[in-house]
Amino acid sequence: MRRTPTNRVPKKPNAVFIVKEKAELMKFLIANLPGKNRDNVKTLLRDRHIVVDGKAETKYNHPLEPGQQVEVRWSRVPEAKQYRGISIVFEDDDIIVIDKHAGTLSVATATEKRDTAYNMLSTHVKIQHADNKVFVVHRLDKDTSGLMLYAKNVIAQRTLQEGWNTAVKERTYLALVEGCVEKQKDTITSYLKETSALIVYSSQNPAHGVLSITHYEVMKSTRDFSLLKVNLETGRKNQVRVHMKDIKHPVAGDRKYGAKEDPIGRLGLHAWVLAFTHPITKKEMRFDTPIPRKFLRLF
């Protein structure tokens, strides 16, 4: 059977360079892209074709350090702002780090399948190439905002999930809680177990759950509210929310776990810092996000 010829143009491979010495991005690109002048490079930058360590860069004078990766993508890098509910913080060939907004689901549920972080990222990667996929690594509650990590291939997903406890170096949350927390620093330890009603209960009996450890430190406080820096030693479902209830200072807006006040119109919980070892390159990665303004207004 004779095939009908098509007009499809083969996809031009991206150009990838490793920075050997300190340089300004413009000079680096001109030196590494024969036939491209300053105007050509400015156009590439403006149209988001230049990616430094997985993040689109538009500034011609962006400083480069040895070891960084500079990629010229001939297909324009989609802007994160087109997705309502998430912002893309970092992306390379293996992982995507996002800042999930409060109210956005991490993955689909029985009642909501479209407006999820997973669905938006699936759309995002398929714009780059139709065969691209994303894979779930961990989750955040719908009403919790902050940093999340997704994989772009099965190897990265398995490496992260199977070695999660050693790969993740830091998971720091901000918790806006009710009342003035008098103990400035403490560790909360208990055993957590989820019921069939999807409520997590805390116990001091090892037979009644899985060991869960939370460290906190007071950052700001008033008579009515406190802002805590919370580090997880273990990552159980609803761990921060349940442990804040344990110390009689529930997360603001968290009716499920005993809160009486809703001062910011959302759950007062934000995944602030995420540090981990890259599953493929083994580089140490660290990301943080600004403290939500709604949290700070109370202080």
Residue pairs with C-beta under 8 A, 6 or more apart in sequence:
11 74
11 75
12 74
14 71
14 72
14 73
14 74
15 32
15 33
15 71
15 72
16 69
16 70
16 71
16 72
17 28
17 32
17 69
17 70
17 71
18 67
18 68
18 69
18 70
19 28
19 64
19 65
19 66
19 67
19 68
19 69
19 70
20 66
21 66
22 63
22 64
22 65
22 66
23 31
23 63
23 64
24 60
24 61
24 62
24 63
24 64
25 45
25 50
25 52
25 57
25 59
25 60
25 61
25 62
25 63
25 64
25 70
26 38
26 41
26 60
26 61
28 64
28 70
29 36
29 41
29 44
29 50
29 70
29 72
30 36
30 37
30 38
30 41
32 70
33 40
33 41
33 72
36 44
41 60
42 60
44 50
44 72
45 57
45 58
45 59
45 60
46 58
47 76
48 56
48 58
48 76
48 77
48 78
48 79
49 72
49 73
49 74
49 75
49 76
49 77
50 56
50 57
50 58
50 70
50 71
50 72
50 73
51 57
51 70
51 71
51 72
51 73
51 77
52 62
52 64
52 68
52 69
52 70
52 71
53 68
53 69
53 90
53 92
54 69
54 90
54 91
54 92
55 89
55 90
55 91
56 77
56 79
64 70
69 92
75 128
77 128
78 124
78 127
78 128
80 86
80 87
80 88
81 87
83 120
83 123
83 124
84 115
85 100
85 101
85 103
85 104
85 115
85 117
85 120
86 98
86 99
86 100
86 101
86 104
86 117
86 120
86 121
87 98
87 99
87 101
88 96
88 97
88 98
88 124
89 97
89 98
89 99
89 147
89 287
89 289
90 96
90 97
90 285
90 287
91 97
93 152
93 153
93 280
94 151
94 152
94 153
94 155
94 156
94 278
94 279
94 280
94 281
95 149
95 150
95 151
95 152
95 156
95 160
95 278
95 279
96 121
96 124
96 125
96 134
96 149
96 150
96 151
96 152
97 147
97 148
97 149
97 150
97 274
97 285
97 287
98 117
98 121
98 147
98 148
98 150
99 145
99 146
99 147
99 148
99 289
100 106
100 117
100 140
100 144
100 145
100 146
100 147
100 148
100 271
101 145
102 142
102 143
102 144
102 145
102 266
102 267
103 142
103 143
103 266
104 115
104 116
104 117
104 142
105 112
105 115
105 116
105 117
105 142
106 116
106 117
106 118
106 136
106 139
106 140
106 142
106 148
107 116
107 117
107 118
107 136
107 139
108 116
108 118
108 119
113 119
117 148
117 150
118 134
118 136
118 150
121 134
121 150
122 133
122 134
125 132
125 133
125 134
125 152
126 132
132 152
133 152
133 153
134 150
134 151
134 152
135 150
135 151
135 152
135 153
135 154
135 156
135 157
136 150
136 151
136 157
137 149
137 150
137 151
137 157
137 160
137 161
138 148
138 149
138 161
138 164
138 235
139 148
140 146
140 148
140 271
141 238
141 241
141 267
141 269
143 253
143 266
143 267
143 269
144 267
144 269
144 270
144 271
145 266
145 269
145 270
145 271
145 292
146 173
146 270
146 271
146 272
146 289
147 271
147 272
147 273
147 274
147 287
147 288
147 289
148 271
148 274
149 160
149 274
149 276
151 157
151 160
151 279
155 279
155 280
156 279
156 280
159 167
159 279
159 280
160 167
160 276
160 279
164 235
166 277
167 276
167 277
167 279
168 235
168 274
168 275
168 276
169 275
169 276
169 277
169 284
169 286
170 231
170 273
170 274
170 275
170 286
171 231
171 232
171 235
171 271
171 273
171 274
171 275
172 229
172 230
172 231
172 271
172 272
172 273
172 274
173 229
173 230
173 231
173 232
173 240
173 269
173 270
173 271
173 272
174 219
174 227
174 228
174 229
174 230
174 269
174 270
174 272
174 291
174 292
174 295
175 216
175 227
175 228
175 230
175 240
175 244
175 251
175 268
175 269
176 225
176 226
176 227
176 228
176 251
176 252
176 263
176 264
176 268
176 269
176 295
176 298
177 225
177 226
177 227
177 228
177 244
177 249
177 250
177 251
177 252
177 268
178 224
178 225
178 249
178 250
178 251
178 252
178 259
178 260
178 261
179 224
179 225
179 226
179 248
179 249
180 221
180 222
180 223
180 224
180 225
180 226
181 216
181 218
181 221
181 226
181 228
181 247
181 249
183 218
183 247
184 217
184 218
185 215
185 216
185 217
185 218
186 215
186 216
186 247
187 213
187 214
187 215
187 216
188 213
188 214
188 215
188 216
188 243
188 246
188 247
189 211
189 212
189 213
189 214
190 202
190 203
190 204
190 209
190 212
190 242
190 243
190 246
191 202
191 203
191 204
191 205
191 206
191 207
191 208
191 209
191 210
191 211
191 212
192 200
192 201
192 202
192 203
192 209
192 210
192 212
192 236
192 237
192 238
192 239
192 242
193 200
193 201
193 203
193 208
193 209
193 210
194 200
194 201
194 237
194 238
195 201
199 256
200 236
200 237
200 238
200 239
200 241
200 242
201 208
201 209
201 242
202 209
202 212
202 242
202 243
202 245
202 246
203 209
210 234
210 236
211 234
212 234
212 236
212 239
212 242
212 243
213 232
213 233
213 234
214 230
214 231
214 232
214 233
214 234
214 239
214 240
214 243
215 230
215 231
215 232
215 233
216 228
216 229
216 230
216 231
217 228
217 229
218 226
218 227
218 228
218 229
219 227
219 228
219 229
220 226
220 227
220 299
221 227
221 299
222 298
222 299
224 261
224 298
225 252
225 261
225 263
225 298
225 299
226 249
227 295
227 296
227 298
227 299
228 244
229 272
230 240
232 239
232 240
238 257
240 251
240 269
241 250
241 251
241 254
241 256
241 257
241 269
242 257
244 250
244 251
244 254
244 257
245 254
245 257
245 258
250 257
250 258
250 259
250 260
251 257
251 259
251 267
251 268
251 269
252 259
252 261
252 262
252 263
252 264
252 267
252 268
253 259
253 261
253 262
253 263
253 264
253 265
253 266
253 267
253 268
254 267
254 268
254 269
255 262
263 298
264 292
264 294
264 295
264 297
264 298
265 294
266 294
268 295
270 289
270 291
270 292
270 295
271 289
272 288
272 289
272 291
273 286
273 287
273 288
274 286
274 287
274 288
275 284
275 285
275 286
275 287
276 284
276 285
277 283
277 284
277 285
278 284
278 285
